[in-house]
């Protein structure tokens, strides 16, 4: 029997959990395995997807490494990115990486590649700059399902 390595991220947890499941398992069966059948109101997203996986979607081994998924109560996360006194807003699937969100914000602010390379996302009101592979749903809390970022110059270390 072929197995699939999946890493699942969740709200409030930056570290993914590893699960090995049989190839051919459906999303509904995975919900049952993860929660004993109590998965009402929970959605499962592939990384960087804006819509949840259909309950009948089959998770199969594709031969190219592990799958990254996001398990969330939020169907979408409202993201606001602020730069130079201007905000842009959009909803993303909770499994969207901060790299994807930064790329979108750079395009929305019409930044050239040289300027964009010097910027990073910081959670508004904090000094936290999560890694680009972080899923936005790990930072959003239900029921608000919202995150605000500032796009700021990357911290440089001289020496």
Backbone as a chain_set.jsonl record, in Angstrom:
{"seq": "XXXXXXXXXXXXXXXXXXXXXXXXXXXXXXXXXXXXXXXXXXXXXXXXXXXXXXXXXXXXXXXXXXXXXXXXXXXXXXXXXXXXXXXXXXXXXXXXXXXXXXXXXXXXXXXXXXXXXXXXXXXXXXXXXXXXXXXXXXXXXXXXXXXXXXXXXXXXXXX", "coords": {"N": [[0.855, -1.185, 0.0], [0.598, 2.162, -0.874], [1.772, 5.113, 0.662], [1.147, 8.517, 1.675], [2.965, 11.312, 2.551], [1.982, 13.9, 4.538], [1.899, 17.271, 5.61], [0.424, 19.16, 8.008], [-0.846, 22.307, 8.703], [-2.181, 24.567, 11.17], [-4.558, 26.89, 12.641], [-3.087, 29.27, 14.785], [-0.757, 27.821, 15.212], [2.475, 27.593, 14.282], [4.082, 25.525, 13.583], [4.092, 22.72, 11.494], [2.249, 19.595, 11.585], [3.189, 16.237, 11.108], [1.812, 13.682, 9.132], [1.222, 10.409, 8.071], [-0.552, 9.026, 5.563], [-2.74, 6.708, 3.912], [-2.487, 6.347, 0.404], [-5.051, 7.548, -1.65], [-6.967, 8.169, 0.188], [-9.878, 9.968, 1.157], [-10.832, 13.442, 1.584], [-12.848, 13.647, 3.504], [-12.453, 11.207, 4.92], [-9.914, 11.729, 5.927], [-10.486, 13.894, 7.634], [-11.986, 12.482, 9.551], [-9.994, 10.76, 10.533], [-8.305, 12.674, 11.693], [-9.926, 14.03, 13.538], [-11.749, 12.292, 14.684], [-14.235, 12.234, 13.495], [-15.529, 14.561, 14.208], [-15.673, 17.052, 12.503], [-17.142, 19.178, 11.694], [-17.623, 22.298, 10.245], [-14.963, 22.67, 9.691], [-12.331, 23.216, 7.381], [-10.282, 21.987, 4.722], [-7.381, 22.82, 3.082], [-5.29, 22.922, 0.182], [-1.87, 23.898, -0.038], [-1.462, 27.282, -0.807], [-3.91, 27.475, -2.122], [-7.075, 28.978, -2.816], [-9.609, 28.043, -2.355], [-11.377, 25.571, -0.412], [-10.64, 22.026, -0.246], [-12.736, 19.687, -1.85], [-14.994, 17.56, -0.072], [-14.987, 14.962, -1.14], [-12.645, 14.793, -2.477], [-9.731, 13.086, -3.471], [-6.795, 12.164, -1.888], [-3.746, 11.572, -3.139], [-0.665, 9.784, -3.774], [1.855, 11.45, -5.428], [4.444, 11.189, -6.089], [6.338, 13.215, -5.803], [7.463, 14.255, -3.348], [6.382, 15.496, -0.049], [2.985, 16.519, 0.814], [1.55, 19.663, 1.488], [-0.801, 20.908, 3.638], [-3.61, 22.82, 4.897], [-5.552, 23.101, 7.763], [-8.508, 24.43, 8.809], [-10.871, 26.595, 10.515], [-11.6, 28.854, 9.309], [-12.844, 29.856, 6.249], [-11.884, 31.672, 4.445], [-9.244, 34.077, 4.677], [-9.085, 37.367, 5.549], [-6.882, 39.657, 4.325], [-4.873, 42.425, 4.95], [-2.481, 44.565, 3.677], [-0.143, 47.007, 4.404], [1.616, 49.727, 3.043], [3.84, 52.377, 2.766], [1.922, 54.188, 3.776], [-0.375, 53.428, 2.463], [-3.09, 51.134, 2.115], [-3.729, 47.781, 0.913], [-6.143, 45.296, 0.189], [-7.386, 41.959, 0.415], [-8.931, 38.712, 0.145], [-7.681, 35.512, 1.056], [-7.08, 31.976, 0.777], [-6.683, 30.018, 3.767], [-4.407, 28.428, 3.609], [-2.591, 29.824, 2.162], [0.658, 30.915, 1.465], [2.975, 33.185, 3.047], [4.815, 34.106, 1.255], [3.405, 34.045, -1.18], [1.467, 35.983, -0.578], [3.042, 38.251, -0.156], [4.119, 38.529, -2.738], [1.75, 39.14, -4.152], [1.099, 41.6, -2.896], [3.309, 43.184, -3.609], [2.896, 43.375, -6.348], [0.376, 44.667, -6.329], [1.087, 47.117, -5.224], [2.654, 48.004, -7.206], [5.488, 47.673, -7.24], [8.929, 47.641, -8.172], [11.174, 44.918, -8.934], [13.705, 45.185, -7.688], [13.264, 47.001, -5.551], [11.291, 45.566, -4.171], [12.68, 43.321, -3.313], [13.966, 44.181, -1.084], [12.139, 44.288, 0.942], [9.929, 43.092, 3.565], [7.251, 41.172, 5.082], [5.635, 42.201, 8.005], [3.907, 41.441, 10.94], [1.329, 43.556, 11.774], [1.647, 45.925, 14.39], [3.44, 44.461, 15.849], [6.753, 43.013, 16.217], [7.158, 40.857, 14.752], [8.188, 38.864, 12.051], [7.207, 36.591, 10.189], [8.34, 33.575, 8.559], [8.466, 33.085, 4.991], [7.24, 30.712, 4.189], [5.206, 30.317, 5.934], [1.803, 29.685, 6.616], [-0.936, 31.827, 6.091], [-3.272, 31.324, 7.47], [-2.372, 30.226, 9.839], [-1.824, 32.369, 11.353], [-4.15, 33.823, 11.587], [-7.081, 34.298, 13.541], [-10.025, 32.581, 14.319], [-13.196, 33.874, 15.171], [-12.684, 36.077, 13.538], [-10.847, 35.848, 11.388], [-8.744, 37.293, 10.096], [-5.872, 39.203, 9.131], [-3.378, 41.663, 9.516], [-0.728, 43.217, 7.869], [2.402, 44.972, 7.749], [4.382, 46.185, 5.165], [7.656, 46.307, 5.133], [11.058, 47.667, 5.153], [13.6, 45.215, 4.914], [15.339, 43.954, 7.7], [18.673, 44.754, 8.154], [21.829, 43.332, 8.816], [24.773, 44.603, 9.821], [28.241, 44.142, 9.574]], "CA": [[0.0, 0.0, 0.0], [1.362, 3.402, -0.97], [1.405, 6.134, 1.633], [1.416, 9.905, 1.338], [3.39, 12.148, 3.668], [1.353, 15.216, 4.516], [2.185, 18.16, 6.727], [-0.779, 19.965, 8.204], [-0.732, 23.502, 9.536], [-3.458, 24.948, 11.759], [-4.667, 28.195, 13.298], [-2.363, 29.44, 16.037], [0.389, 26.923, 15.331], [3.374, 27.808, 13.158], [4.761, 24.278, 13.253], [3.199, 21.708, 10.914], [2.302, 18.227, 12.121], [3.396, 15.245, 10.048], [0.91, 12.535, 9.119], [1.389, 9.517, 6.927], [-1.871, 8.463, 5.281], [-2.743, 5.837, 2.733], [-2.828, 6.993, -0.85], [-6.433, 7.273, -2.014], [-7.868, 8.594, 1.253], [-10.637, 11.174, 0.8], [-10.768, 14.519, 2.558], [-13.75, 13.258, 4.599], [-11.772, 10.186, 5.722], [-8.82, 12.392, 6.638], [-11.126, 14.609, 8.743], [-12.33, 11.483, 10.568], [-8.733, 10.333, 11.154], [-7.737, 13.759, 12.489], [-10.828, 14.538, 14.574], [-12.718, 11.306, 15.129], [-15.552, 12.482, 12.912], [-16.055, 15.867, 14.597], [-15.012, 18.012, 11.62], [-18.128, 20.138, 11.219], [-17.11, 23.658, 10.241], [-13.529, 22.704, 9.403], [-11.997, 23.121, 5.971], [-8.929, 21.532, 4.413], [-6.881, 23.521, 1.903], [-3.942, 22.684, -0.292], [-1.056, 25.091, 0.1], [-1.66, 28.362, -1.772], [-5.226, 27.407, -2.77], [-8.043, 29.896, -2.219], [-10.849, 27.329, -2.04], [-11.121, 24.304, 0.283], [-10.781, 20.779, -0.987], [-14.044, 19.038, -1.803], [-14.953, 16.404, 0.84], [-14.751, 13.715, -1.87], [-11.331, 14.862, -3.123], [-8.852, 11.975, -3.107], [-5.399, 12.529, -1.679], [-2.953, 10.489, -3.706], [0.78, 9.937, -3.868], [2.231, 11.936, -6.754], [5.845, 10.878, -6.308], [7.236, 14.36, -5.746], [7.599, 14.807, -2.001], [5.204, 15.601, 0.82], [1.913, 17.48, 0.524], [1.344, 20.63, 2.553], [-2.22, 21.224, 3.737], [-3.977, 23.676, 6.013], [-6.815, 22.726, 8.375], [-8.95, 25.689, 9.389], [-12.28, 26.957, 10.652], [-11.783, 29.998, 8.406], [-12.906, 29.5, 4.831], [-10.992, 32.642, 3.832], [-8.606, 35.004, 5.611], [-9.022, 38.726, 4.995], [-5.523, 40.155, 4.511], [-4.572, 43.816, 4.625], [-1.056, 44.88, 3.679], [0.049, 48.459, 4.37], [2.934, 50.143, 2.581], [3.951, 53.81, 2.49], [0.678, 54.856, 4.117], [-1.504, 52.947, 1.65], [-3.445, 49.725, 2.327], [-4.413, 46.961, -0.092], [-6.849, 44.227, 0.891], [-7.876, 40.843, -0.382], [-9.098, 37.458, 0.882], [-6.878, 34.376, 0.626], [-7.297, 30.721, 1.492], [-5.805, 29.94, 4.925], [-3.166, 27.743, 3.265], [-1.735, 30.689, 1.356], [1.932, 31.234, 2.104], [3.29, 34.605, 3.102], [5.508, 34.419, 0.001], [2.359, 34.358, -2.157], [0.83, 37.24, -0.193], [4.016, 39.319, -0.428], [4.152, 38.708, -4.198], [0.529, 39.847, -4.517], [1.195, 42.981, -2.414], [4.297, 43.867, -4.451], [2.21, 43.678, -7.612], [-0.679, 45.645, -6.055], [1.728, 48.408, -4.996], [3.442, 48.269, -8.412], [6.895, 47.796, -6.865], [9.838, 46.924, -9.068], [11.811, 43.758, -8.294], [14.816, 45.622, -6.823], [12.685, 47.542, -4.318], [10.559, 44.493, -3.487], [13.639, 42.4, -2.694], [14.413, 44.781, 0.175], [10.989, 44.41, 1.834], [9.364, 41.864, 4.139], [5.983, 41.337, 5.789], [5.681, 42.19, 9.462], [2.559, 41.478, 11.515], [1.083, 44.907, 12.285], [1.626, 46.09, 15.842], [4.422, 43.569, 16.471], [8.052, 42.985, 15.532], [7.222, 39.513, 14.168], [8.278, 38.726, 10.601], [7.193, 35.144, 9.957], [8.962, 33.019, 7.361], [7.624, 33.092, 3.797], [6.495, 29.455, 4.044], [4.12, 30.32, 6.919], [0.444, 29.822, 6.083], [-1.621, 32.961, 6.702], [-4.26, 30.78, 8.398], [-1.735, 29.96, 11.131], [-1.762, 33.649, 12.054], [-5.51, 34.36, 11.733], [-7.881, 33.658, 14.58], [-11.451, 32.494, 14.073], [-14.055, 34.049, 14.017], [-12.33, 37.246, 12.724], [-10.202, 35.373, 10.162], [-8.186, 38.519, 9.541], [-4.491, 39.515, 9.491], [-2.871, 42.914, 8.948], [0.725, 43.251, 7.769], [3.094, 46.133, 7.218], [5.454, 45.829, 4.246], [8.727, 47.166, 5.643], [12.408, 47.293, 4.744], [14.173, 44.065, 5.595], [16.376, 44.294, 8.672], [20.031, 44.432, 7.697], [22.839, 43.154, 9.844], [26.068, 45.087, 9.339], [29.339, 43.642, 10.386]], "C": [[0.894, 1.239, 0.0], [0.837, 4.401, 0.053], [1.801, 7.51, 1.127], [1.845, 10.612, 2.617], [2.718, 13.497, 3.517], [1.77, 15.977, 5.774], [1.02, 19.119, 6.826], [-0.479, 21.117, 9.157], [-2.131, 23.892, 9.997], [-3.39, 26.358, 12.329], [-3.869, 28.2, 14.596], [-1.136, 28.581, 16.211], [1.272, 27.074, 14.093], [4.084, 26.532, 12.72], [3.778, 23.262, 12.673], [3.326, 20.377, 11.638], [2.39, 17.266, 10.94], [2.404, 14.099, 10.228], [1.258, 11.699, 7.902], [0.051, 8.809, 6.737], [-1.787, 7.587, 4.041], [-3.129, 6.639, 1.5], [-4.243, 6.587, -1.228], [-7.436, 7.663, -0.947], [-8.614, 9.853, 0.79], [-10.464, 12.213, 1.9], [-11.664, 14.185, 3.753], [-13.097, 12.224, 5.502], [-10.619, 10.789, 6.519], [-9.351, 13.192, 7.818], [-11.448, 13.643, 9.884], [-11.078, 11.008, 11.295], [-8.179, 11.402, 12.093], [-8.597, 14.146, 13.68], [-11.866, 13.542, 15.057], [-14.124, 11.582, 14.626], [-16.131, 13.837, 13.245], [-15.345, 16.961, 13.786], [-15.989, 19.035, 11.052], [-17.535, 21.541, 11.326], [-15.62, 23.774, 10.019], [-13.302, 22.499, 7.914], [-10.559, 22.669, 5.822], [-8.524, 22.146, 3.079], [-5.528, 22.978, 1.488], [-3.181, 23.996, -0.149], [-1.265, 26.022, -1.096], [-2.966, 28.287, -2.558], [-6.196, 28.346, -2.045], [-9.362, 29.226, -1.839], [-10.518, 26.0, -1.348], [-11.279, 23.103, -0.646], [-12.194, 20.236, -0.802], [-13.951, 17.834, -0.863], [-14.653, 15.073, 0.15], [-13.412, 13.698, -2.598], [-10.432, 13.743, -2.582], [-7.414, 12.476, -3.005], [-4.549, 11.342, -2.099], [-1.477, 10.826, -3.689], [1.127, 10.348, -5.292], [3.709, 11.737, -7.042], [6.79, 12.066, -6.24], [7.23, 15.023, -4.368], [6.29, 14.931, -1.255], [4.215, 16.651, 0.338], [1.784, 18.392, 1.743], [-0.107, 21.077, 2.512], [-2.447, 22.177, 4.907], [-5.395, 23.315, 6.464], [-7.325, 23.93, 9.14], [-10.457, 25.773, 9.553], [-12.614, 28.121, 9.726], [-11.817, 29.502, 6.967], [-12.001, 30.425, 4.018], [-10.398, 33.508, 4.938], [-8.517, 36.358, 4.914], [-7.639, 39.287, 5.351], [-5.461, 41.615, 4.092], [-3.064, 43.979, 4.719], [-0.939, 46.393, 3.515], [1.481, 48.772, 3.954], [2.891, 51.631, 2.245], [2.617, 54.544, 2.702], [-0.542, 54.429, 3.33], [-1.809, 51.49, 2.0], [-3.972, 49.082, 1.042], [-5.001, 45.783, 0.666], [-7.33, 43.175, -0.086], [-8.063, 39.631, 0.532], [-8.267, 36.364, 0.226], [-7.365, 33.122, 1.344], [-6.311, 30.641, 2.647], [-4.469, 29.25, 4.65], [-2.231, 28.571, 2.41], [-0.474, 31.045, 2.127], [2.153, 32.743, 2.116], [4.094, 35.028, 1.877], [4.494, 34.813, -1.064], [1.721, 35.71, -1.856], [1.769, 38.417, -0.452], [4.095, 39.59, -1.924], [2.924, 39.487, -4.681], [0.625, 41.322, -4.125], [2.188, 43.782, -3.254], [3.672, 44.278, -5.782], [1.15, 44.772, -7.407], [-0.104, 47.043, -5.835], [2.622, 48.831, -6.168], [4.914, 48.526, -8.09], [7.764, 47.073, -7.881], [10.597, 45.873, -8.257], [12.929, 44.165, -7.339], [14.293, 46.168, -5.494], [12.019, 46.436, -3.502], [11.501, 43.539, -2.757], [14.107, 42.891, -1.329], [13.307, 44.882, 1.223], [10.568, 43.056, 2.393], [8.078, 42.202, 4.886], [6.208, 41.246, 7.295], [4.248, 42.266, 9.969], [2.373, 42.839, 12.177], [1.018, 44.915, 13.805], [2.592, 45.195, 16.589], [5.776, 43.78, 15.788], [8.236, 41.633, 14.833], [7.208, 39.566, 12.649], [8.362, 37.234, 10.289], [7.854, 34.782, 8.621], [7.969, 32.998, 6.206], [6.813, 31.835, 3.603], [5.332, 29.347, 5.031], [2.781, 30.472, 6.207], [-0.262, 30.952, 6.828], [-2.678, 32.482, 7.7], [-3.692, 30.414, 9.753], [-1.7, 31.218, 11.989], [-3.14, 34.233, 12.341], [-6.268, 33.589, 12.803], [-9.353, 33.711, 14.189], [-12.165, 33.098, 15.281], [-13.672, 35.232, 13.122], [-11.712, 36.861, 11.385], [-9.594, 36.545, 9.393], [-6.747, 38.691, 10.027], [-4.102, 40.813, 8.791], [-1.347, 42.87, 9.009], [1.181, 44.644, 7.362], [4.206, 45.594, 6.335], [6.585, 46.816, 4.52], [10.09, 46.747, 5.103], [12.938, 46.133, 5.584], [15.281, 44.529, 6.523], [17.723, 43.849, 8.142], [20.954, 44.309, 8.898], [24.168, 43.592, 9.245], [27.173, 44.486, 10.197], [30.13, 42.704, 9.671]], "O": [[1.834, 1.338, 0.789], [-0.367, 4.52, 0.278], [2.672, 7.65, 0.268], [1.169, 10.521, 3.642], [2.864, 14.161, 2.491], [1.964, 15.399, 6.844], [0.67, 19.802, 5.864], [0.06, 20.932, 10.248], [-3.128, 23.604, 9.334], [-2.314, 26.938, 12.478], [-3.954, 27.271, 15.4], [-0.522, 28.61, 17.277], [0.862, 26.723, 12.987], [4.625, 26.464, 11.616], [2.749, 22.974, 13.285], [4.362, 20.067, 12.225], [1.746, 17.464, 9.909], [2.19, 13.614, 11.339], [1.553, 12.232, 6.832], [-0.421, 8.092, 7.619], [-0.871, 7.72, 3.23], [-4.0, 7.507, 1.56], [-4.597, 5.412, -1.137], [-8.639, 7.505, -1.149], [-8.039, 10.701, 0.108], [-10.011, 11.903, 3.002], [-11.275, 14.417, 4.898], [-13.173, 12.342, 6.725], [-10.379, 10.397, 7.661], [-8.747, 13.181, 8.891], [-11.208, 13.955, 11.05], [-11.082, 10.867, 12.518], [-7.648, 11.085, 13.157], [-8.074, 14.547, 14.72], [-12.785, 13.924, 15.781], [-15.101, 11.2, 15.27], [-17.123, 14.244, 12.64], [-14.519, 17.701, 14.321], [-15.7, 19.683, 10.047], [-17.011, 21.923, 12.372], [-15.061, 24.863, 10.145], [-13.992, 21.71, 7.269], [-9.72, 22.932, 6.683], [-9.228, 22.011, 2.078], [-4.712, 22.615, 2.335], [-3.778, 25.073, -0.141], [-1.245, 25.588, -2.248], [-3.11, 28.976, -3.568], [-6.145, 28.489, -0.823], [-10.146, 29.793, -1.078], [-9.504, 25.375, -1.657], [-11.952, 23.163, -1.674], [-12.766, 20.325, 0.284], [-12.927, 17.15, -0.853], [-14.124, 14.156, 0.778], [-13.073, 12.716, -3.259], [-10.39, 13.495, -1.377], [-6.895, 13.123, -3.914], [-4.613, 10.263, -1.509], [-1.086, 11.99, -3.601], [0.742, 9.677, -6.249], [4.18, 12.079, -8.127], [7.959, 11.924, -6.597], [7.012, 16.229, -4.258], [5.232, 14.533, -1.744], [4.555, 17.545, -0.436], [1.896, 17.943, 2.883], [-0.59, 21.562, 1.489], [-1.597, 22.322, 5.786], [-6.316, 23.236, 5.651], [-6.64, 24.413, 10.042], [-11.218, 25.121, 8.838], [-13.779, 28.344, 9.399], [-10.905, 28.803, 6.527], [-11.42, 30.006, 3.017], [-10.988, 33.65, 6.009], [-7.948, 36.476, 3.83], [-7.277, 39.379, 6.524], [-5.935, 41.99, 3.019], [-2.444, 43.585, 5.708], [-1.544, 46.986, 2.621], [2.433, 48.166, 4.446], [2.004, 52.084, 1.522], [2.238, 55.406, 1.91], [-1.624, 54.992, 3.499], [-0.886, 50.692, 2.164], [-4.577, 49.745, 0.2], [-4.436, 45.326, 1.659], [-7.637, 43.457, -1.244], [-7.421, 39.54, 1.579], [-8.162, 36.296, -0.999], [-7.992, 33.209, 2.4], [-5.196, 31.15, 2.526], [-3.501, 29.465, 5.38], [-1.189, 28.081, 1.975], [-0.533, 31.429, 3.295], [1.591, 33.477, 1.303], [4.058, 36.199, 1.497], [4.691, 35.799, -1.774], [1.462, 36.494, -2.769], [1.329, 39.468, -0.918], [4.134, 40.747, -2.342], [3.042, 40.384, -5.516], [0.278, 42.198, -4.917], [1.928, 44.941, -3.576], [3.894, 45.385, -6.274], [1.042, 45.692, -8.217], [-0.723, 48.038, -6.211], [3.263, 49.881, -6.124], [5.513, 49.473, -8.599], [7.386, 46.019, -8.393], [10.646, 45.946, -7.029], [13.086, 43.551, -6.283], [14.821, 45.834, -4.433], [12.171, 46.382, -2.282], [11.155, 43.009, -1.701], [14.589, 42.105, -0.514], [13.505, 45.49, 2.275], [10.812, 42.014, 1.786], [7.843, 43.348, 5.27], [6.878, 40.339, 7.788], [3.459, 43.072, 9.477], [3.162, 43.231, 13.037], [0.418, 44.036, 14.424], [2.581, 45.159, 17.82], [5.915, 44.619, 14.897], [9.333, 41.306, 14.38], [6.356, 40.208, 12.036], [9.452, 36.682, 10.142], [7.909, 35.588, 7.693], [6.762, 32.904, 6.425], [5.79, 31.868, 2.919], [4.557, 28.392, 4.972], [2.643, 31.293, 5.301], [-0.195, 31.027, 8.055], [-2.949, 33.175, 8.681], [-4.44, 30.301, 10.724], [-1.562, 31.14, 13.21], [-3.283, 35.056, 13.245], [-6.109, 32.376, 12.945], [-9.861, 34.754, 13.778], [-11.722, 32.82, 16.395], [-14.259, 35.396, 12.052], [-12.015, 37.473, 10.361], [-9.882, 36.762, 8.216], [-6.427, 38.375, 11.173], [-4.447, 41.037, 7.631], [-0.754, 42.538, 10.035], [0.446, 45.394, 6.719], [4.899, 44.649, 6.713], [6.492, 47.998, 4.189], [10.264, 45.616, 4.65], [12.746, 46.083, 6.799], [16.072, 45.402, 6.165], [17.891, 42.701, 7.73], [20.868, 45.074, 9.859], [24.632, 43.009, 8.266], [27.027, 44.35, 11.412], [31.104, 42.18, 10.211]]}, "num_chains": 1, "name": "protein.A"}
